[in-house]
Amino acid sequence: MATDPYYQPITADEFLAMDFGTDRKFELSNGVIQMMTGGTELHAWVQGNLVAWLRQALRGSGCRSYGSEMGVRVGEHDVRYPDVSIHCGKRPDHGENVRALDRPVVIIEVLSPSTATFDQGTKLEEYRSIDSVLQIVFVDPINQLIRTHRRLATGGWLISDYSATGIELPMLGFTIPHEEIFARD
């Protein structure tokens, strides 16, 4: 559709005003609406572990964690739904009408074999373009490994290769323990 000369890309605001119902999920990429695939049970479990642990850890801090139901505005024509995003500061005044936020400090993607390349390529570059993002984390639930991209004060990025030590979030003052991320109880 995007290659059709008559197709006009839509904006993030136009996309967020649409009602797609509850049985399907979509993202906006370069002004083109794209349907998202569902995740596996393991993917959903790890995402749930992260959101639950973060909700408790962030209570009273002025920061909030959201699951993939909350969108992140990446640009004028892009809206993504990361598995976990952390936002700090004042909550939006719009109450229930807010469908996407635009100033995350941390983004976490739980990798799936079908989306790992896209997540660590296109999405990584999009997330890096958001000036508020201090850290981007990729969690491999199959191998129980974590890869982190942390923004440096110089503007560059420090990349830690996959590790099994947990997710260190120095800007928030804690580490999400490995055993909590991958707990299967």
Stockholm file with secondary structure:
# STOCKHOLM 1.0

chainA/1-185         MATDPYYQPITADEFLAMDFGTDRKFELSNGVIQMMTGGTELHAWVQGNLVAWLRQALRGSGCRSYGSEMGVRVGEHDVRYPDVSIHCGKRPDHGENVRALDRPVVIIEVLSPSTATFDQGTKLEEYRSIDSVLQIVFVDPINQLIRTHRRLATGGWLISDYSATGIELPMLGFTIPHEEIFARD
#=GR chainA/1-185 SS CTTSTTCCCCCHHHHHHCCCCSSCCEEEETTEEEECCCCCHHHHHHHHHHHHHHHHHHTTTTEEEECTTSEEEEETTEEECCSEEEEESSCCTTGGGCCEESCEEEEEEECCTTTHHHIIIIIHHHHHTSTTCCEEEEEETTTTEEEEEEECTTSCEEEEEEESSCEEETTTTEEECHHHHSCCC
#=GC SS_cons         CTTSTTCCCCCHHHHHHCCCCSSCCEEEETTEEEECCCCCHHHHHHHHHHHHHHHHHHTTTTEEEECTTSEEEEETTEEECCSEEEEESSCCTTGGGCCEESCEEEEEEECCTTTHHHIIIIIHHHHHTSTTCCEEEEEETTTTEEEEEEECTTSCEEEEEEESSCEEETTTTEEECHHHHSCCC
//
